[in-house]
Amino acid sequence: MKVEFHPYGVFIPKGAHSIIVGSFPIAKFTQGKKLKEGEIDFFYGGSRNQLWKLLSICFERELKTKKQIIDFLEEKGIAMGDVIASCQRKENGSLDSDLINCTYFKELGNFIEKNSIKKIFFTSLKVQTIFQKKIGGIKGVREVLLLSPSAGGIRRIPKLFEKEFKEWKKKNPQKSISEFRIHIYQSIIKAPRWVAPA
């Protein structure tokens, strides 16, 4: 198995106060494969990943191109980074569970401290756990767990947010898990002032 390296490093716009932290890009972006129409050579750029679609809904703006996304991140002061610097893949899979022999981006903590980041938004519980174990908690930084924006991650939502999902489903019996994920993103953005310092 070939060792694959993270292609993007850390994206930190001037004046950033929040950072979205994930695991590692899907194989297409680390193996130099040709992208399909609508895919973006950037964090969460795969056609099935929902992050930019979710944020597009929450902020009511179009986020379909790399330029639109970067302009949005710079305007809102949001940085991007992942916890894994390099890894190998089992059977060329793109799930987090397929990533083996990982080396972790331990410098990520330094970037966060150096740039006075106030909030870290993790795209999964596994990512948050890796960050805390391999990189270390950072004093004075608020950690927030998002629902996974990946296509596969949506299946784990009812279990991860069991109580909230059951209560929401009682009030919204006709709505889907995808709509619940939108609801959670919107509530996170509104409640703790998602893109503003604590």
Backbone torsions as a table, in degrees:
resi	resn	phi	psi	omega
1	MET	NA	132.9	-179.2
2	LYS	-77.7	142.6	174.3
3	VAL	-78.8	131.8	179.2
4	GLU	-111.9	144.0	-177.1
5	PHE	-115.8	147.2	179.2
6	HIS	-63.9	128.3	-175.2
7	PRO	-85.8	-11.0	-170.7
8	TYR	-115.0	-15.7	-177.9
9	GLY	65.0	-130.3	177.2
10	VAL	-122.9	136.0	174.3
11	PHE	-105.9	114.0	-179.7
12	ILE	-129.6	102.9	177.5
13	PRO	-72.0	158.5	179.0
14	LYS	-59.0	132.0	178.4
15	GLY	78.2	16.5	-179.2
16	ALA	-63.0	139.7	177.9
17	HIS	-127.3	-7.7	177.9
18	SER	-133.9	154.8	176.5
19	ILE	-140.4	137.0	173.1
20	ILE	-96.0	124.3	-177.0
21	VAL	-118.7	126.3	177.8
22	GLY	-119.4	-157.5	-176.1
23	SER	-101.0	-70.7	-173.6
24	PHE	-166.9	144.9	-179.2
25	PRO	-64.4	157.2	175.7
26	ILE	-67.1	163.4	-171.4
27	ALA	-53.7	-39.0	-177.4
28	LYS	-52.7	-37.3	-174.1
29	PHE	-87.3	-12.3	179.1
30	THR	-109.0	-5.1	-178.4
31	GLN	-114.1	7.8	175.5
32	GLY	69.0	26.0	-179.6
33	LYS	-78.4	155.1	-180.0
34	LYS	-67.7	135.6	-178.8
35	LEU	-86.1	150.3	176.2
36	LYS	-83.8	165.1	175.3
37	GLU	-60.1	132.8	179.9
38	GLY	93.3	-11.2	176.0
39	GLU	-87.4	152.1	-172.2
40	ILE	-124.9	130.0	-179.8
41	ASP	-80.0	75.5	-175.9
42	PHE	-167.4	174.5	176.8
43	PHE	-50.3	135.4	176.1
44	TYR	56.4	36.2	-175.4
45	GLY	-86.8	-3.7	-179.4
46	GLY	-66.8	150.9	-175.7
47	SER	-64.0	-26.4	-177.2
48	ARG	-93.2	-14.4	179.6
49	ASN	-74.8	140.1	-171.7
50	GLN	-103.6	2.3	-171.8
51	LEU	-56.7	-52.4	-175.8
52	TRP	-69.0	-30.0	175.8
53	LYS	-67.4	-42.3	178.8
54	LEU	-63.2	-45.8	-179.6
55	LEU	-69.5	-30.8	175.9
56	SER	-62.3	-42.6	178.2
57	ILE	-66.8	-46.2	-176.4
58	CYS	-64.2	-38.4	-176.2
59	PHE	-101.1	0.6	176.7
60	GLU	53.7	53.6	176.2
61	ARG	-150.8	155.3	-177.0
62	GLU	-79.1	128.8	178.7
63	LEU	-132.2	69.0	-174.7
64	LYS	-111.4	-13.9	-179.4
65	THR	-123.4	161.5	178.7
66	LYS	-60.5	-39.8	179.9
67	LYS	-64.3	-43.6	178.6
68	GLN	-61.1	-40.9	-179.2
69	ILE	-67.0	-47.1	-179.6
70	ILE	-64.4	-41.2	176.7
71	ASP	-59.3	-41.4	179.2
72	PHE	-63.9	-46.9	-178.9
73	LEU	-63.8	-40.8	178.9
74	GLU	-66.6	-40.7	-180.0
75	GLU	-65.7	-39.9	-176.2
76	LYS	-90.6	-7.0	179.8
77	GLY	70.6	40.3	-178.4
78	ILE	-109.6	125.7	176.0
79	ALA	-95.0	166.7	179.4
80	MET	-133.4	140.8	176.5
81	GLY	-164.0	165.4	177.5
82	ASP	-130.1	156.0	-176.5
83	VAL	-83.0	-21.2	-177.9
84	ILE	-101.1	128.9	179.3
85	ALA	-91.5	-36.7	177.4
86	SER	-155.4	159.0	-178.9
87	CYS	-168.6	177.0	168.5
88	GLN	-117.9	163.1	-177.3
89	ARG	-119.0	136.6	171.5
90	LYS	-78.3	124.0	176.3
91	GLU	50.8	33.2	176.3
92	ASN	60.1	24.7	-177.7
93	GLY	-77.7	161.1	-178.5
94	SER	-114.8	2.5	174.2
95	LEU	-72.9	154.4	177.5
96	ASP	-58.2	-33.0	-179.6
97	SER	-70.6	-14.6	178.0
98	ASP	-86.2	-10.1	-176.6
99	LEU	-87.1	121.3	-177.6
100	ILE	-129.3	167.2	179.6
101	ASN	49.6	48.7	-175.1
102	CYS	-79.0	144.9	163.9
103	THR	-112.0	141.5	-171.3
104	TYR	-104.3	148.7	-176.5
105	PHE	-82.5	76.5	-174.3
106	LYS	-67.1	-21.8	178.4
107	GLU	-70.5	-12.5	-178.4
108	LEU	-57.7	-39.4	177.7
109	GLY	-60.5	-39.2	178.2
110	ASN	-65.0	-41.5	177.8
111	PHE	-60.6	-42.7	-178.2
112	ILE	-64.8	-44.5	179.4
113	GLU	-68.3	-45.2	-177.7
114	LYS	-60.5	-35.5	-176.5
115	ASN	-96.6	10.7	176.1
116	SER	54.8	41.3	176.2
117	ILE	-66.4	135.5	-176.6
118	LYS	-101.1	-24.8	-177.1
119	LYS	-138.5	138.5	174.3
120	ILE	-115.8	126.2	177.9
121	PHE	-109.0	111.1	-178.3
122	PHE	-90.2	137.7	-177.6
123	THR	-84.8	-1.8	173.2
124	SER	-164.5	161.8	177.2
125	LEU	-65.3	-35.9	179.3
126	LYS	-62.6	-42.6	178.8
127	VAL	-62.5	-43.5	178.9
128	GLN	-61.8	-41.5	179.4
129	THR	-64.5	-44.6	177.4
130	ILE	-60.4	-44.3	-179.7
131	PHE	-59.1	-46.8	-177.3
132	GLN	-67.1	-36.2	-177.1
133	LYS	-82.7	-41.7	-171.8
134	LYS	-98.3	-26.1	-177.8
135	ILE	-110.8	-38.8	174.9
136	GLY	104.5	140.7	177.0
137	GLY	-64.2	149.5	-177.5
138	ILE	-115.6	124.0	-176.3
139	LYS	-63.5	135.6	176.1
140	GLY	81.8	4.5	179.2
141	VAL	-108.5	129.0	-179.8
142	ARG	-83.3	132.9	178.5
143	GLU	-105.9	131.3	-179.2
144	VAL	-128.7	132.6	179.4
145	LEU	-96.1	121.0	173.8
146	LEU	-92.5	164.2	168.6
147	LEU	-77.4	142.3	-179.3
148	SER	-56.8	131.8	177.1
149	PRO	-86.2	0.2	-177.3
150	SER	-74.8	157.2	179.2
151	ALA	-62.8	-41.9	-179.6
152	GLY	-72.6	-31.3	-175.8
153	GLY	-64.8	-22.0	-176.0
154	ILE	-64.3	-25.8	-178.9
155	ARG	-67.6	-24.3	-177.3
156	ARG	-90.8	-3.9	-175.6
157	ILE	-60.3	-47.8	-178.5
158	PRO	-58.5	-31.2	179.5
159	LYS	-80.7	-42.9	-177.1
160	LEU	-65.9	-40.2	-179.9
161	PHE	-115.3	49.4	-170.2
162	GLU	-55.1	-52.9	-176.6
163	LYS	-63.8	-48.2	-178.6
164	GLU	-63.3	-39.9	-178.4
165	PHE	-65.7	-43.8	180.0
166	LYS	-61.8	-44.1	-179.7
167	GLU	-65.3	-41.9	179.6
168	TRP	-66.3	-40.1	-177.6
169	LYS	-66.6	-33.6	176.7
170	LYS	-61.8	-38.0	-179.1
171	LYS	-82.7	-22.4	-175.2
172	ASN	-133.2	62.9	-173.1
173	PRO	-62.7	-24.5	-177.2
174	GLN	-89.3	-7.6	-174.7
175	LYS	-89.4	157.7	-174.0
176	SER	-95.4	170.9	175.6
177	ILE	-61.8	-36.0	178.5
178	SER	-60.1	-38.8	179.2
179	GLU	-70.9	-32.9	175.2
180	PHE	-65.0	-40.3	178.3
181	ARG	-61.9	-41.5	176.1
182	ILE	-60.9	-43.6	178.7
183	HIS	-57.5	-44.4	-179.2
184	ILE	-65.9	-45.1	178.8
185	TYR	-60.0	-44.3	-179.9
186	GLN	-64.1	-39.7	-179.6
187	SER	-69.1	-36.1	177.8
188	ILE	-67.0	-42.0	-179.0
189	ILE	-64.9	-41.3	-176.0
190	LYS	-79.5	-42.9	-172.2
191	ALA	-65.6	-57.6	-176.4
192	PRO	-94.8	21.5	-177.1
193	ARG	51.0	70.5	-167.4
194	TRP	-51.9	-40.5	-177.2
195	VAL	-109.7	37.2	174.5
196	ALA	-138.4	148.3	-179.7
197	PRO	-57.6	149.3	178.2
198	ALA	-68.6	NA	NA
